[in-house]
Amino acid sequence: MSSVDCYAVVGNPIAHSKSPQIHRLFAEQTDQVLVYEAIRIDPEQTPFEYAVRQLMAKGYKGLNVTVPFKLDAYQFATELTERAKTAQAVNTLKFGEDGSILGDNTDGIGLVNDIEINGNRPFKDKRVLILGAGGAVQGILQPLLEKAPATVHIANRTAEKAQELAERFSNGIVMTASGWGDIPCEQGFDIIINGTSASLENKVPLISPACLKSGNLVYDMMYGPKPTVFIDWAKQHQPSCQVMDGLGMLVGQAAEAFYLWRGVRPETARVIQQIRESISA
C-alpha cells in the first residue's frame, strides 16, 4: 500500500458513481493528497464485512457506502454518530488507528446544507412538506429538524408510515402526517422536498398542485442530466417557484464525509456546477 491515504465508495452497482470525481475535485480545492476509488462488492461472492476488512488491512482510511450496503455498514460499525443512530443507516465509515470503525450518515446534512447555503433558504421558522416516508426521508429528518422549522408535514402513499415517522421524530417541532390526498395545502408551504424515488420511474407523487405557492422552494432528492419530472411538474404549475435537484445533496453529503476524514470542509457550489456539466455533456 502506498503512503498516500486511500478512500473508496463501495456498492453494487458502482460504475455510475460520481464520488471519485467529486472527491478528486475536493482534494484539488483543499490541497489534500489522497486516492479515491469506486469498488464494487458483489454480496453473492464476498460478504460486505469480509470485503471491508480486506480494505482495512490494505490501509484504507475510510469508505463511502451506497446501495445496497447502508444497513450492513450500520451493523458493521463499532461506533455510531447520533445522526447515524437516528437514520439507522450508515453511508460513511472512518477507520481509526486503534481499529475502531466510526459509522456516520451524512445524507441529511448534505441536503440541509445544499438548501440553506446553495439555495439560500434557511429552514428556521419555515413550513416544510416532505413527500415520502422511506429510508431516504428517515435519513434527512434529524438534521432538518435541528434547523428549527415552524412545522413539518410528512405525506406518503400509505399515511400510516408517514404517521409513524412523524411520531418518532416529533420533539418540540409541530409534525403532522397524511396520505397524498389529505395534505393541508391551504396552509401553504415554504419548502417542498420530494423524498420518493418516483422521478426515477418518470412519475410524480399524486399530490395537488395547490400545494405549490409563489416563491416555494421545490427540491427533488433525485437528479439527472435534465430537470426531473417532479421539477418540470412544479414549474409547469407554479413558474415562480425555485427548484433544486438532488445533485447538490450528493455533493453535500460527500463534503461532510470529506470533512469527517480530513478535517477540512470543502465548498460545494463550484463542484456541483462541474459535476452537472459532466453529466449533461
N, C-alpha and C positions, 0 to 999 in steps of 0.2 A: 504494500500500500504506500502511495506517495505521501510526502509530508503535507501536501495541500489538503485542507479539510474537505470531506466529501459528504454530499447530501443527495437525496433522491426522492422522487414521488413513486409510490407503489400502488398498483391497482390492476384491474383486468376488465376491459381492455385499457391500454395506456398510451398507445401510439399517437392518439389525438391530443394528448396533454399539452397545454401551453405553459406548464410550470417551468420546464427547463429554460425557455425563452424569458419568462418573467424574472426568474432568479438571476439569470445572466445579466439582464438589464439592471436589476437591483444592485448586483455586485459591482458593475461598472459605475453606477451612480454614487455608491458609497465607498469606493476604493477598497472593496473586500476581495480577497483572493480565495476562491473556492471552486469546487467542481460540483455540478448538479446534473443528475441523470434521471431518465424515466425508466423504471424497471417493472416489467410485467411479472406478476406472480400468478401462476396457474394453480388454484387450490386443489385441482384434481391430481396434480403431480407433486406439489410441495405445500405442506401446511403453512399458513401465514406465520405462525410463531417460529417455525424452523427457518423459513426464508429470512425473516428479520434478524434472527440470532446469527445467521451466516453473515449478514451485512454488518452487524455489530462487531463480529470477530474480525472483519476486514478493516475495522476502524471508522466506519461511518459515524458521523456526529448526530445525525437526525434524519427524519423522514417526514414527508407529507404522505397522507394516506387518503386514497379516494375509493370509490365503489369497487368492489363490494366489501371492503375491509374495515369500515369505520367502527363497527361493533367489535370486531376482532381486536383492533387496536385499543379500544376502550377496556377490554378484558385483559389485554396483554400488559398494559402499563402498570408499573409498581406505585406510581404517584399520579394523582389527577388534579388538575386545576378545578376551581369551583365551576367555571363555565363548562368544562368537560363533564363534570358530575351532573350538572343540570341538563345538558343536552343528551347525556347518556350515549355519547358517540365521540370519537377522537379522530381528528384529521391531521394532527401534528404530534410527532414523537421527538423528544430530545433525550439523547443518551449521555448520562453523566459518567465522569471518570471512575466513580465508585460502583458502576454497574447499574445505577438507578435508571429507570425509564419513565420520564415525565410525559404524561398524555395531556394534550390541550385541544380545545376546539376553537378555532379562530374564524369560523364561518360567520357567526353572528356579529362580531366586532368588525369584520370585513364589510358587511352590509351597512352597519351603523356608520362607520367612518366614511364610506362612499357617499351615503345620503347626506351626512352632516357636513363633510368637508368638500367633496367634489360637487354635490348637489346644492350645497349652501342651504340646507333645510334642517335646522335643529329639531329634535323630537320634543324638546321641553314644551309642555302645555299644549301639544298638538293632539288632534283626534286622528287615530290611526285605524285603518281597516286592513286586516290580514286575511288573505284568501288561502285556504288550505290548513290542514292540521297534521301533516305528516312529519317525518324526521327533519326536513329542511326548515320548517317553521319552528319546530321544537328547539332547533339549534340557534335560532336568532332571538328568541323571546327574552332571555335574561339580559343580554347586553342592551336590547332595545328598551326594556322596562327600566334599566338603570339610568336611562336618559330622561326619565320622569315625564312621559307623555300624559296628557289630561285623561284620555280614555283609549282603550284598545278593544276593538271588536274583532273576533275571530269567526270567519264564516267557512263552512265546509259542506261538501256534498252530504255527509252524514253529520247532522247537528250534534249528536251525542259526543262524537270525537272532539269537536270544537269545544263543547262544554267542559269536557274532561281537562283539556289544556287550560282553558280559562280559569277553572277552579284550582288547578295545580299551581299556576304561576301567579295568581292574584295575591298581591302583597302590598296593599296601600294604593294600588292603581285600580281605577274602575275598569273592570274587564267583563265583557259580555260576549255571547256566542249565539250562533244561529246556523240554519241551513242557508243555501243560496237565496231562496225566495223570501227570507224574512230579515234581510239586512236592513237596519234602520237608516235608510239613505236620506230621509228627511233631516237627520241631524247634521249632515254634511261632514265630510272627512277631509283633512288636510293632506294626509299621506295614505296612499293605497298600495299595498305590497302583494303581488301575486307570488305566493309560495308554492303553487301547484306546478306540476310538470306538464300542464295542458299545452303549453306553447310548443313543446317537443312533438306533439301529435297534431300541431296546427289547429288547436282548439282553444276556445275561450271559456273560462268558468261562466256558468249560467247566472250571471248577476245582472241587475238592472242598470242601464246607462244612467239612471237617475242618481246613482252613487257618485258620478263624475260631476265636479263643480269647476267653475273657472278658477284657475290658479292651483288646482290639485297638483301634487307630485304623484305620478303613477310609475311604479317600479316593478319590473318583471325580473325575478331571480334567474330566469333563463336568458340566454343570449345567442346570437348568431351573426353571420355576415350582413344580414339585413335586419331591420326592426322586426321584433317578434309579432306574431298575430295579435297578442294582447295589447301591445303598444299601438299597433295600427288601429285596433278597435277603439282604444281610448282616444286617439287623435281624431278618429272619424266622428265620434260623438261629442268630444269637447276639445276643439282645436287649440284652445288656450292653455291646456294643461301642460305641465313639464313632465317629460318622460325620461326614464333611465332604464338600462337593462343590467343583467347580472354580470357583465364583464368586469365592472368596477368592483363588485363583491369578490369575484375570483382573484383579482389583483390585490384587493384589500386584505383578504384572508392570507394570501401569500406574504404580504408585507408584515403582517403580525407574526407569522411563523418565522420570517427572516429576523425580526426583532428578537424573538424568543431565543433563536440560535446565536445571533451575532451581537446583540445589544445595540443595534443601530436600526432606527425605523426609517425606511426609505419613503420618499414621496411617490404617490401613485398616479397622479393625473397624467404626467407625460408617458408613463409606461402603459396606462390604459389606451392612450392615443396610439402608441406604437403597436400594441397588440391588435387593436381594432384595424389599423392599416394592413397588418399582415393577414388577418382573416378575411378582409374584404378584397384583397388583391386577386 
